[in-house]
Amino acid sequence: MKRFVFILVTCSLLFSCYVGAADTAQAARKTSYLPSAKYTYSYESLFGDYTLRNDHRRLKGWNVWRSISRGKKTEFYFVKETRKGLFSLQANADDESLELQYPVKKGKKWKAFTMFGSKITYTIIATNKTVKTKAGTFHHVVQTRSSEGYTTSFAPNIGPIKITKKGYTYLELVKRKR
């Protein structure tokens, strides 16, 4: 009888550990870094301030966004999320760029193209940071560092919220509204 109870308890513990690990893996897989189409995002950037608005349409699997600068110049920006990661494509670029590779794991490295056609290596340096921007404080942020020294912070369901290099902010989310 003692042996039966021991086996039953051991199996229960193993099963609960397995289910817990599966839930954790499933939760990590379900975390999306794709910007929510419900919001408009405003950014301050070294290259000028702009707003991203979802165009509420898809083009060959890409979510279409309008990037509107303060000078009212409009450009299109495309984003998609697959099992492999979060991708972006500038309207004037030839190659898509893998912004964040999935599954998210600290130390993961990959190569991606810039809009100018050069390759950059990215490394995930943090997976659960808290990052403050002018738009607020964001939790469970993933950070990557490029081979050029830029650190990009990605918030769940928002995408990139901040890009820095050597303490200088190159891009920052300043407003998010419905």
Backbone hydrogen bonds in HBPLUS format (Angstrom, degrees):
<---DONOR---> <-ACCEPTOR-->    atom                        ^
c    i                          cat <-CA-CA->   ^        H-A-AA   ^      H-
h    n   atom  resd res      DA  || num        DHA   H-A  angle D-A-AA Bond
n    s   type  num  typ     dist DA aas  dist angle  dist       angle   num
A0005-VAL N   A0001-MET O   2.98 MM   4  6.31 162.4  2.01 157.2 160.8     1
A0006-PHE N   A0002-LYS O   2.90 MM   4  6.11 159.1  1.95 149.5 155.8     2
A0007-ILE N   A0003-ARG O   2.94 MM   4  6.17 161.3  1.98 150.5 154.9     3
A0008-LEU N   A0004-PHE O   2.89 MM   4  6.10 160.2  1.93 150.3 156.3     4
A0009-VAL N   A0005-VAL O   2.87 MM   4  6.05 167.4  1.89 155.6 158.3     5
A0010-THR N   A0006-PHE O   2.91 MM   4  6.03 164.2  1.93 150.2 155.3     6
A0011-CYS N   A0007-ILE O   2.89 MM   4  6.02 164.8  1.92 150.5 154.7     7
A0012-SER N   A0008-LEU O   2.95 MM   4  6.13 157.2  2.00 146.1 152.9     8
A0013-LEU N   A0009-VAL O   2.90 MM   4  6.15 160.2  1.94 152.2 157.2     9
A0014-LEU N   A0010-THR O   2.91 MM   4  6.14 164.8  1.94 152.6 157.0    10
A0015-PHE N   A0011-CYS O   2.84 MM   4  5.98 160.9  1.87 149.9 155.4    11
A0016-SER N   A0012-SER O   2.87 MM   4  6.06 162.0  1.90 149.1 154.2    12
A0017-CYS N   A0013-LEU O   2.92 MM   4  6.12 155.2  1.98 149.6 156.3    13
A0018-TYR N   A0014-LEU O   2.91 MM   4  6.11 155.0  1.97 146.1 153.4    14
A0019-VAL N   A0015-PHE O   2.81 MM   4  6.07 165.4  1.83 157.0 160.4    15
A0020-GLY N   A0016-SER O   2.91 MM   4  5.98 158.5  1.96 142.1 148.6    16
A0021-ALA N   A0017-CYS O   2.93 MM   4  6.09 158.6  1.97 146.8 152.2    17
A0022-ALA N   A0018-TYR O   2.87 MM   4  6.10 154.0  1.94 148.0 155.9    18
A0023-ASP N   A0019-VAL O   2.84 MM   4  6.06 158.4  1.88 151.3 156.9    19
A0024-THR N   A0020-GLY O   2.99 MM   4  6.20 158.3  2.04 146.9 152.6    20
A0025-ALA N   A0021-ALA O   2.92 MM   4  6.10 162.7  1.95 148.6 153.4    21
A0026-GLN N   A0022-ALA O   2.80 MM   4  5.95 156.8  1.85 148.6 155.7    22
A0027-ALA N   A0023-ASP O   2.82 MM   4  6.00 156.9  1.87 147.7 154.1    23
A0028-ALA N   A0024-THR O   2.94 MM   4  6.16 159.7  1.98 148.9 154.3    24
A0029-ARG N   A0025-ALA O   2.94 MM   4  6.12 149.5  2.03 142.6 151.3    25
A0030-LYS N   A0026-GLN O   2.91 MM   4  6.11 141.8  2.06 144.0 154.6    26
A0031-THR N   A0027-ALA O   3.17 MM   4  6.37 125.2  2.49 142.6 154.6    27
A0157-ASN N   A0032-SER O   2.64 MM 125  5.43 157.8  1.69 137.4 145.3    28
A0036-SER N   A0157-ASN O   3.04 MM 121  5.45 134.8  2.25 136.4 129.1    29
A0039-TYR N   A0036-SER O   3.32 MM   3  6.03 172.7  2.32 118.6 120.8    30
A0040-THR N   A0177-LYS O   2.78 MM 137  5.44 152.3  1.85 156.5 165.4    31
A0177-LYS N   A0040-THR O   3.08 MM 137  5.44 160.1  2.12 149.8 155.5    32
A0041-TYR N   A0052-LEU O   3.04 MM  11  5.13 158.6  2.09 147.0 150.9    33
A0052-LEU N   A0041-TYR O   2.70 MM  11  5.13 162.4  1.73 155.6 161.5    34
A0042-SER N   A0175-LYS O   2.84 MM 133  4.99 169.0  1.85 150.8 150.7    35
A0174-VAL N   A0042-SER O   2.82 MM 132  5.70 166.1  1.84 150.4 155.1    36
A0175-LYS N   A0042-SER O   3.34 MM 133  4.99 148.5  2.45 136.8 133.0    37
A0043-TYR N   A0050-TYR O   2.82 MM   7  5.49 172.8  1.83 173.8 176.1    38
A0050-TYR N   A0043-TYR O   3.09 MM   7  5.49 155.4  2.15 142.8 150.1    39
A0044-GLU N   A0172-GLU O   2.93 MM 128  5.40 159.4  1.98 154.4 159.3    40
A0172-GLU N   A0044-GLU O   2.91 MM 128  5.40 146.8  2.02 153.9 162.7    41
A0048-GLY N   A0045-SER O   3.06 MM   3  5.03 165.7  2.08 109.0 110.4    42
A0046-LEU N   A0170-TYR O   2.90 MM 124  5.16 149.0  2.00 152.0 149.2    43
A0051-THR N   A0068-ILE O   2.87 MM  17  5.18 151.6  1.95 136.2 144.8    44
A0068-ILE N   A0051-THR O   2.82 MM  17  5.18 167.1  1.83 154.0 157.2    45
A0053-ARG N   A0066-ARG O   2.93 MM  13  5.19 157.3  1.98 144.5 151.9    46
A0066-ARG N   A0053-ARG O   2.75 MM  13  5.19 166.6  1.76 154.1 158.0    47
A0055-ASP N   A0064-VAL O   2.82 MM   9  5.44 170.1  1.83 152.2 151.0    48
A0064-VAL N   A0057-ARG O   3.21 MM   7  5.96 162.8  2.24 168.4 163.2    49
A0059-LEU N   A0062-TRP O   2.88 MM   3  5.10 153.3  1.96 140.7 149.1    50
A0062-TRP N   A0059-LEU O   3.05 MM   3  5.10 162.9  2.08 109.6 114.5    51
A0063-ASN N   A0079-VAL O   2.71 MM  16  5.16 168.8  1.72 156.1 156.1    52
A0079-VAL N   A0063-ASN O   3.03 MM  16  5.16 156.8  2.08 141.2 148.7    53
A0065-TRP N   A0077-TYR O   2.80 MM  12  5.06 153.9  1.87 164.0 170.3    54
A0077-TYR N   A0065-TRP O   2.88 MM  12  5.06 158.8  1.92 147.7 149.4    55
A0067-SER N   A0075-GLU O   2.72 MM   8  5.12 177.3  1.72 161.5 162.5    56
A0075-GLU N   A0067-SER O   2.91 MM   8  5.12 153.9  1.98 141.3 150.0    57
A0069-SER N   A0073-LYS O   2.97 MM   4  5.35 162.8  2.00 152.0 154.9    58
A0072-LYS N   A0069-SER O   2.79 MM   3  5.14 148.3  1.88 120.2 122.5    59
A0078-PHE N   A0089-LEU O   2.97 MM  11  5.04 165.1  2.00 154.7 157.2    60
A0089-LEU N   A0078-PHE O   2.87 MM  11  5.04 140.8  2.03 147.6 147.9    61
A0080-LYS N   A0087-PHE O   3.09 MM   7  5.32 158.2  2.14 136.6 140.7    62
A0087-PHE N   A0080-LYS O   2.81 MM   7  5.32 178.0  1.81 169.7 170.2    63
A0082-THR N   A0085-GLY O   2.92 MM   3  5.31 165.1  1.95 152.6 156.0    64
A0085-GLY N   A0082-THR O   3.19 MM   3  5.31 138.7  2.37  99.6 110.1    65
A0102-TYR N   A0084-LYS O   2.85 MM  18  5.16 173.3  1.85 123.5 125.4    66
A0086-LEU N   A0100-LEU O   2.84 MM  14  5.11 153.7  1.91 146.2 154.2    67
A0099-GLU N   A0086-LEU O   2.76 MM  13  5.55 135.1  1.96 151.3 166.1    68
A0100-LEU N   A0086-LEU O   3.33 MM  14  5.11 155.1  2.40 135.1 138.5    69
A0088-SER N   A0097-SER O   2.90 MM   9  5.30 152.3  1.98 145.5 154.7    70
A0097-SER N   A0088-SER O   2.81 MM   9  5.30 166.3  1.83 159.4 163.8    71
A0093-ALA N   A0090-GLN O   3.06 MM   3  5.15 168.1  2.08 114.0 115.6    72
A0108-LYS N   A0105-LYS O   3.06 MM   3  5.72 162.7  2.09 144.0 145.5    73
A0107-GLY N   A0124-ILE O   2.76 MM  17  5.24 173.5  1.76 149.6 151.3    74
A0124-ILE N   A0108-LYS O   2.93 MM  16  5.46 155.4  1.99 152.7 160.9    75
A0110-TRP N   A0122-TYR O   3.03 MM  12  5.46 147.0  2.14 145.7 153.2    76
A0122-TYR N   A0110-TRP O   2.78 MM  12  5.46 165.3  1.80 165.0 170.2    77
A0112-ALA N   A0120-ILE O   2.88 MM   8  5.47 153.4  1.95 153.2 162.1    78
A0120-ILE N   A0112-ALA O   2.80 MM   8  5.47 157.9  1.85 158.7 166.2    79
A0114-THR N   A0118-SER O   2.77 MM   4  5.47 145.5  1.89 156.4 167.6    80
A0117-GLY N   A0114-THR O   3.02 MM   3  5.28 166.5  2.04 113.9 116.2    81
A0147-SER N   A0121-THR O   2.75 MM  26  5.18 123.0  2.08 149.2 163.2    82
A0123-THR N   A0145-ARG O   2.96 MM  22  5.35 143.4  2.09 138.9 150.5    83
A0145-ARG N   A0123-THR O   2.83 MM  22  5.35 149.3  1.92 146.7 156.8    84
A0125-ILE N   A0143-GLN O   2.82 MM  18  5.66 150.1  1.91 141.8 151.7    85
A0126-ALA N   A0143-GLN O   3.39 MM  17  5.06 151.1  2.48 136.8 133.1    86
A0143-GLN N   A0126-ALA O   2.93 MM  17  5.06 163.0  1.95 132.6 136.9    87
A0129-LYS N   A0141-VAL O   2.96 MM  12  4.82 167.2  1.98 143.2 139.2    88
A0141-VAL N   A0129-LYS O   2.90 MM  12  4.82 170.2  1.91 146.1 142.8    89
A0131-VAL N   A0138-PHE O   2.86 MM   7  5.28 153.2  1.93 150.3 157.3    90
A0138-PHE N   A0131-VAL O   2.81 MM   7  5.28 169.7  1.82 152.4 155.6    91
A0133-THR N   A0136-GLY O   2.81 MM   3  5.28 162.5  1.84 151.1 157.2    92
A0136-GLY N   A0133-THR O   3.07 MM   3  5.28 159.0  2.12 106.3 112.9    93
A0142-VAL N   A0154-PHE O   2.95 MM  12  5.17 157.9  2.00 152.6 153.2    94
A0154-PHE N   A0142-VAL O   2.75 MM  12  5.17 167.0  1.77 159.0 163.7    95
A0144-THR N   A0152-THR O   2.90 MM   8  5.28 156.7  1.96 148.7 156.2    96
A0152-THR N   A0144-THR O   2.88 MM   8  5.28 151.3  1.96 141.6 151.1    97
A0146-SER N   A0150-TYR O   2.83 MM   4  5.28 155.3  1.90 148.4 156.7    98
A0149-GLY N   A0146-SER O   2.86 MM   3  5.24 164.3  1.88 114.6 118.9    99
A0151-THR N   A0164-THR O   2.74 MM  13  5.21 165.9  1.76 155.1 160.1   100
A0164-THR N   A0151-THR O   2.88 MM  13  5.21 157.2  1.93 146.3 153.0   101
A0153-SER N   A0162-LYS O   2.84 MM   9  5.25 160.8  1.87 159.3 163.4   102
A0161-ILE N   A0153-SER O   2.79 MM   8  5.73 162.6  1.82 162.2 164.9   103
A0155-ALA N   A0159-GLY O   2.88 MM   4  5.32 156.5  1.94 149.8 143.7   104
A0158-ILE N   A0155-ALA O   3.13 MM   3  5.37 155.2  2.20 134.4 131.0   105
A0159-GLY N   A0155-ALA O   3.00 MM   4  5.32 165.5  2.02 158.2 153.5   106
A0173-LEU N   A0161-ILE O   2.84 MM  12  4.97 152.0  1.91 151.2 145.4   107
A0163-ILE N   A0171-LEU O   2.88 MM   8  4.98 153.5  1.95 140.0 139.9   108
A0170-TYR N   A0163-ILE O   2.75 MM   7  5.44 159.9  1.79 153.2 159.7   109
A0171-LEU N   A0163-ILE O   3.28 MM   8  4.98 152.0  2.37 136.4 135.6   110
A0165-LYS N   A0168-TYR O   2.92 MM   3  5.32 148.6  2.02 145.0 155.2   111
A0168-TYR N   A0165-LYS O   2.96 MM   3  5.32 166.0  1.98 119.8 122.7   112
